[in-house]
C-alpha cells in the first residue's frame, strides 16, 4: 500500500533515565501536526492530513511497554 505520508511511533533510543514518544512524519508531507492531530489519527477519528495525504498510524504490538506509555501519555487511555 502506497501512502503519501506514513506515521511511525517509536523510540529512537531508550535510556533508563529518559524516555520519549517520537512521531515521525514523511519529509514529503507539508502538513503541520500537533498532539491533537496525533490523538485523532491514533483513535481513528482522522484518516488524512489537512493536505489530503493519507495518515497511516503504526505502533508496537499489544502488551509492549512503549505502546502502553504512548497510549497513557499521549492518548489518555
N, CA, C and O atoms as a GROMACS GRO file, in nm:
protein
  308
    1UNK      N    1   0.086  -0.117   0.000
    1UNK     CA    2   0.000   0.000   0.000
    1UNK      C    3   0.090   0.124   0.000
    1UNK      O    4   0.179   0.138   0.084
    2UNK      N    5   0.064   0.211  -0.095
    2UNK     CA    6   0.140   0.335  -0.101
    2UNK      C    7   0.069   0.440  -0.018
    2UNK      O    8  -0.052   0.460  -0.032
    3UNK      N    9   0.142   0.505   0.064
    3UNK     CA   10   0.086   0.615   0.143
    3UNK      C   11   0.178   0.734   0.125
    3UNK      O   12   0.300   0.723   0.138
    4UNK      N   13   0.121   0.846   0.097
    4UNK     CA   14   0.200   0.967   0.077
    4UNK      C   15   0.271   1.005   0.206
    4UNK      O   16   0.384   1.054   0.204
    5UNK      N   17   0.203   0.982   0.316
    5UNK     CA   18   0.264   1.014   0.445
    5UNK      C   19   0.248   0.895   0.537
    5UNK      O   20   0.141   0.835   0.545
    6UNK      N   21   0.352   0.863   0.605
    6UNK     CA   22   0.347   0.750   0.696
    6UNK      C   23   0.386   0.798   0.835
    6UNK      O   24   0.487   0.866   0.853
    7UNK      N   25   0.304   0.762   0.930
    7UNK     CA   26   0.332   0.797   1.068
    7UNK      C   27   0.394   0.676   1.135
    7UNK      O   28   0.347   0.564   1.116
    8UNK      N   29   0.494   0.697   1.212
    8UNK     CA   30   0.557   0.587   1.281
    8UNK      C   31   0.584   0.627   1.424
    8UNK      O   32   0.646   0.729   1.452
    9UNK      N   33   0.535   0.544   1.513
    9UNK     CA   34   0.561   0.566   1.654
    9UNK      C   35   0.680   0.482   1.692
    9UNK      O   36   0.687   0.365   1.655
   10UNK      N   37   0.772   0.538   1.763
   10UNK     CA   38   0.887   0.459   1.806
   10UNK      C   39   0.974   0.536   1.901
   10UNK      O   40   0.962   0.658   1.915
   11UNK      N   41   1.056   0.467   1.964
   11UNK     CA   42   1.159   0.530   2.045
   11UNK      C   43   1.291   0.511   1.974
   11UNK      O   44   1.328   0.398   1.940
   12UNK      N   45   1.361   0.617   1.951
   12UNK     CA   46   1.486   0.608   1.880
   12UNK      C   47   1.594   0.549   1.971
   12UNK      O   48   1.681   0.475   1.926
   13UNK      N   49   1.586   0.582   2.096
   13UNK     CA   50   1.675   0.515   2.190
   13UNK      C   51   1.608   0.519   2.326
   13UNK      O   52   1.532   0.611   2.358
   14UNK      N   53   1.637   0.420   2.403
   14UNK     CA   54   1.572   0.408   2.533
   14UNK      C   55   1.679   0.404   2.641
   14UNK      O   56   1.765   0.316   2.643
   15UNK      N   57   1.673   0.499   2.728
   15UNK     CA   58   1.767   0.505   2.840
   15UNK      C   59   1.688   0.492   2.969
   15UNK      O   60   1.574   0.538   2.977
   16UNK      N   61   1.746   0.430   3.071
   16UNK     CA   62   1.673   0.412   3.196
   16UNK      C   63   1.628   0.544   3.260
   16UNK      O   64   1.528   0.546   3.332
   17UNK      N   65   1.700   0.653   3.235
   17UNK     CA   66   1.666   0.780   3.298
   17UNK      C   67   1.584   0.871   3.208
   17UNK      O   68   1.537   0.976   3.253
   18UNK      N   69   1.565   0.833   3.083
   18UNK     CA   70   1.495   0.921   2.991
   18UNK      C   71   1.422   0.839   2.884
   18UNK      O   72   1.476   0.744   2.829
   19UNK      N   73   1.300   0.878   2.858
   19UNK     CA   74   1.222   0.813   2.752
   19UNK      C   75   1.128   0.916   2.694
   19UNK      O   76   1.082   1.007   2.763
   20UNK      N   77   1.098   0.902   2.564
   20UNK     CA   78   1.010   0.998   2.499
   20UNK      C   79   0.934   0.930   2.387
   20UNK      O   80   0.982   0.832   2.329
   21UNK      N   81   0.819   0.982   2.357
   21UNK     CA   82   0.745   0.936   2.240
   21UNK      C   83   0.794   1.016   2.120
   21UNK      O   84   0.815   1.136   2.129
   22UNK      N   85   0.811   0.947   2.009
   22UNK     CA   86   0.859   1.011   1.888
   22UNK      C   87   0.757   0.986   1.777
   22UNK      O   88   0.716   0.872   1.755
   23UNK      N   89   0.718   1.091   1.709
   23UNK     CA   90   0.628   1.080   1.596
   23UNK      C   91   0.708   1.118   1.472
   23UNK      O   92   0.766   1.227   1.466
   24UNK      N   93   0.711   1.030   1.375
   24UNK     CA   94   0.787   1.055   1.253
   24UNK      C   95   0.688   1.073   1.138
   24UNK      O   96   0.598   0.991   1.117
   25UNK      N   97   0.704   1.182   1.065
   25UNK     CA   98   0.619   1.211   0.950
   25UNK      C   99   0.710   1.227   0.830
   25UNK      O  100   0.818   1.286   0.840
   26UNK      N  101   0.667   1.176   0.717
   26UNK     CA  102   0.745   1.185   0.594
   26UNK      C  103   0.787   1.329   0.565
   26UNK      O  104   0.709   1.422   0.584
   27UNK      N  105   0.909   1.346   0.519
   27UNK     CA  106   0.959   1.477   0.482
   27UNK      C  107   0.879   1.536   0.366
   27UNK      O  108   0.876   1.658   0.348
   28UNK      N  109   0.813   1.451   0.288
   28UNK     CA  110   0.731   1.496   0.176
   28UNK      C  111   0.598   1.557   0.221
   28UNK      O  112   0.528   1.620   0.142
   29UNK      N  113   0.564   1.537   0.348
   29UNK     CA  114   0.438   1.587   0.400
   29UNK      C  115   0.457   1.729   0.450
   29UNK      O  116   0.535   1.754   0.542
   30UNK      N  117   0.385   1.823   0.390
   30UNK     CA  118   0.400   1.963   0.429
   30UNK      C  119   0.297   2.006   0.534
   30UNK      O  120   0.297   2.120   0.579
   31UNK      N  121   0.210   1.914   0.573
   31UNK     CA  122   0.109   1.945   0.675
   31UNK      C  123   0.174   1.955   0.812
   31UNK      O  124   0.264   1.877   0.845
   32UNK      N  125   0.128   2.048   0.891
   32UNK     CA  126   0.174   2.054   1.028
   32UNK      C  127   0.102   1.948   1.109
   32UNK      O  128  -0.007   1.904   1.071
   33UNK      N  129   0.161   1.907   1.219
   33UNK     CA  130   0.097   1.807   1.304
   33UNK      C  131   0.121   1.845   1.449
   33UNK      O  132   0.231   1.883   1.488
   34UNK      N  133   0.016   1.834   1.526
   34UNK     CA  134   0.026   1.863   1.669
   34UNK      C  135  -0.027   1.743   1.748
   34UNK      O  136  -0.073   1.645   1.690
   35UNK      N  137  -0.019   1.751   1.879
   35UNK     CA  138  -0.060   1.640   1.964
   35UNK      C  139  -0.207   1.603   1.941
   35UNK      O  140  -0.242   1.485   1.941
   36UNK      N  141  -0.291   1.702   1.922
   36UNK     CA  142  -0.434   1.675   1.900
   36UNK      C  143  -0.456   1.596   1.771
   36UNK      O  144  -0.539   1.505   1.767
   37UNK      N  145  -0.381   1.630   1.666
   37UNK     CA  146  -0.391   1.556   1.539
   37UNK      C  147  -0.341   1.413   1.557
   37UNK      O  148  -0.400   1.320   1.503
   38UNK      N  149  -0.234   1.396   1.632
   38UNK     CA  150  -0.181   1.262   1.660
   38UNK      C  151  -0.287   1.178   1.732
   38UNK      O  152  -0.311   1.063   1.695
   39UNK      N  153  -0.349   1.236   1.833
   39UNK     CA  154  -0.456   1.166   1.905
   39UNK      C  155  -0.566   1.122   1.810
   39UNK      O  156  -0.609   1.007   1.813
   40UNK      N  157  -0.612   1.214   1.726
   40UNK     CA  158  -0.722   1.184   1.634
   40UNK      C  159  -0.683   1.075   1.535
   40UNK      O  160  -0.765   0.990   1.501
   41UNK      N  161  -0.559   1.076   1.488
   41UNK     CA  162  -0.513   0.974   1.394
   41UNK      C  163  -0.510   0.838   1.463
   41UNK      O  164  -0.560   0.740   1.408
   42UNK      N  165  -0.452   0.831   1.581
   42UNK     CA  166  -0.439   0.702   1.650
   42UNK      C  167  -0.572   0.652   1.707
   42UNK      O  168  -0.586   0.532   1.733
   43UNK      N  169  -0.667   0.740   1.726
   43UNK     CA  170  -0.800   0.698   1.773
   43UNK      C  171  -0.894   0.668   1.655
   43UNK      O  172  -1.009   0.630   1.675
   44UNK      N  173  -0.844   0.683   1.533
   44UNK     CA  174  -0.923   0.651   1.414
   44UNK      C  175  -1.023   0.758   1.375
   44UNK      O  176  -1.110   0.733   1.293
   45UNK      N  177  -1.011   0.877   1.433
   45UNK     CA  178  -1.104   0.986   1.403
   45UNK      C  179  -1.057   1.072   1.287
   45UNK      O  180  -1.134   1.152   1.233
   46UNK      N  181  -0.932   1.055   1.248
   46UNK     CA  182  -0.873   1.134   1.139
   46UNK      C  183  -0.796   1.037   1.051
   46UNK      O  184  -0.707   0.966   1.100
   47UNK      N  185  -0.827   1.032   0.924
   47UNK     CA  186  -0.765   0.936   0.832
   47UNK      C  187  -0.663   1.001   0.738
   47UNK      O  188  -0.586   0.930   0.673
   48UNK      N  189  -0.663   1.134   0.731
   48UNK     CA  190  -0.572   1.203   0.639
   48UNK      C  191  -0.525   1.334   0.701
   48UNK      O  192  -0.588   1.388   0.792
   49UNK      N  193  -0.414   1.383   0.650
   49UNK     CA  194  -0.362   1.512   0.692
   49UNK      C  195  -0.441   1.622   0.621
   49UNK      O  196  -0.512   1.594   0.525
   50UNK      N  197  -0.429   1.746   0.668
   50UNK     CA  198  -0.503   1.856   0.604
   50UNK      C  199  -0.479   1.869   0.454
   50UNK      O  200  -0.568   1.915   0.381
   51UNK      N  201  -0.362   1.829   0.406
   51UNK     CA  202  -0.335   1.839   0.261
   51UNK      C  203  -0.394   1.722   0.182
   51UNK      O  204  -0.379   1.715   0.060
   52UNK      N  205  -0.463   1.630   0.252
   52UNK     CA  206  -0.528   1.517   0.187
   52UNK      C  207  -0.446   1.390   0.182
   52UNK      O  208  -0.498   1.284   0.145
   53UNK      N  209  -0.318   1.397   0.219
   53UNK     CA  210  -0.235   1.276   0.216
   53UNK      C  211  -0.276   1.182   0.330
   53UNK      O  212  -0.313   1.226   0.439
   54UNK      N  213  -0.269   1.053   0.301
   54UNK     CA  214  -0.315   0.951   0.394
   54UNK      C  215  -0.227   0.944   0.519
   54UNK      O  216  -0.104   0.952   0.510
   55UNK      N  217  -0.290   0.929   0.634
   55UNK     CA  218  -0.219   0.910   0.761
   55UNK      C  219  -0.227   0.762   0.797
   55UNK      O  220  -0.336   0.706   0.808
   56UNK      N  221  -0.114   0.700   0.815
   56UNK     CA  222  -0.108   0.558   0.846
   56UNK      C  223  -0.040   0.540   0.982
   56UNK      O  224   0.083   0.540   0.989
   57UNK      N  225  -0.118   0.525   1.089
   57UNK     CA  226  -0.056   0.510   1.221
   57UNK      C  227   0.002   0.370   1.240
   57UNK      O  228  -0.064   0.270   1.212
   58UNK      N  229   0.123   0.365   1.288
   58UNK     CA  230   0.189   0.239   1.320
   58UNK      C  231   0.225   0.240   1.467
   58UNK      O  232   0.252   0.345   1.525
   59UNK      N  233   0.225   0.123   1.528
   59UNK     CA  234   0.256   0.116   1.669
   59UNK      C  235   0.316  -0.020   1.702
   59UNK      O  236   0.326  -0.107   1.616
   60UNK      N  237   0.357  -0.036   1.825
   60UNK     CA  238   0.411  -0.164   1.871
   60UNK      C  239   0.297  -0.260   1.902
   60UNK      O  240   0.181  -0.220   1.910
   61UNK      N  241   0.331  -0.388   1.919
   61UNK     CA  242   0.230  -0.489   1.948
   61UNK      C  243   0.168  -0.466   2.086
   61UNK      O  244   0.227  -0.402   2.173
   62UNK      N  245   0.047  -0.518   2.103
   62UNK     CA  246  -0.023  -0.508   2.230
   62UNK      C  247   0.060  -0.571   2.340
   62UNK      O  248   0.122  -0.675   2.319
   63UNK      N  249   0.062  -0.508   2.456
   63UNK     CA  250   0.139  -0.558   2.568
   63UNK      C  251   0.279  -0.498   2.576
   63UNK      O  252   0.346  -0.514   2.678
   64UNK      N  253   0.323  -0.429   2.472
   64UNK     CA  254   0.454  -0.366   2.471
   64UNK      C  255   0.452  -0.243   2.562
   64UNK      O  256   0.358  -0.164   2.557
   65UNK      N  257   0.555  -0.228   2.645
   65UNK     CA  258   0.560  -0.116   2.740
   65UNK      C  259   0.562   0.020   2.672
   65UNK      O  260   0.503   0.116   2.723
   66UNK      N  261   0.629   0.031   2.558
   66UNK     CA  262   0.633   0.158   2.485
   66UNK      C  263   0.494   0.195   2.436
   66UNK      O  264   0.452   0.310   2.446
   67UNK      N  265   0.423   0.096   2.382
   67UNK     CA  266   0.287   0.121   2.336
   67UNK      C  267   0.199   0.165   2.454
   67UNK      O  268   0.119   0.258   2.440
   68UNK      N  269   0.213   0.099   2.566
   68UNK     CA  270   0.136   0.136   2.685
   68UNK      C  271   0.165   0.278   2.730
   68UNK      O  272   0.073   0.353   2.766
   69UNK      N  273   0.292   0.316   2.728
   69UNK     CA  274   0.330   0.452   2.767
   69UNK      C  275   0.272   0.555   2.672
   69UNK      O  276   0.226   0.661   2.714
   70UNK      N  277   0.273   0.525   2.542
   70UNK     CA  278   0.215   0.615   2.441
   70UNK      C  279   0.065   0.628   2.462
   70UNK      O  280   0.010   0.738   2.462
   71UNK      N  281  -0.002   0.514   2.479
   71UNK     CA  282  -0.147   0.516   2.498
   71UNK      C  283  -0.185   0.596   2.621
   71UNK      O  284  -0.283   0.670   2.619
   72UNK      N  285  -0.109   0.582   2.728
   72UNK     CA  286  -0.138   0.654   2.852
   72UNK      C  287  -0.100   0.802   2.839
   72UNK      O  288  -0.180   0.890   2.869
   73UNK      N  289   0.023   0.827   2.796
   73UNK     CA  290   0.075   0.964   2.794
   73UNK      C  291   0.020   1.052   2.684
   73UNK      O  292  -0.002   1.171   2.706
   74UNK      N  293  -0.004   0.997   2.568
   74UNK     CA  294  -0.049   1.078   2.454
   74UNK      C  295  -0.199   1.064   2.431
   74UNK      O  296  -0.269   1.164   2.413
   75UNK      N  297  -0.248   0.942   2.433
   75UNK     CA  298  -0.389   0.919   2.403
   75UNK      C  299  -0.479   0.928   2.525
   75UNK      O  300  -0.601   0.938   2.512
   76UNK      N  301  -0.420   0.924   2.643
   76UNK     CA  302  -0.501   0.932   2.765
   76UNK      C  303  -0.583   0.806   2.789
   76UNK      O  304  -0.689   0.813   2.851
   77UNK      N  305  -0.536   0.691   2.741
   77UNK     CA  306  -0.609   0.564   2.755
   77UNK      C  307  -0.534   0.470   2.846
   77UNK      O  308  -0.580   0.358   2.870
   0.00000   0.00000   0.00000
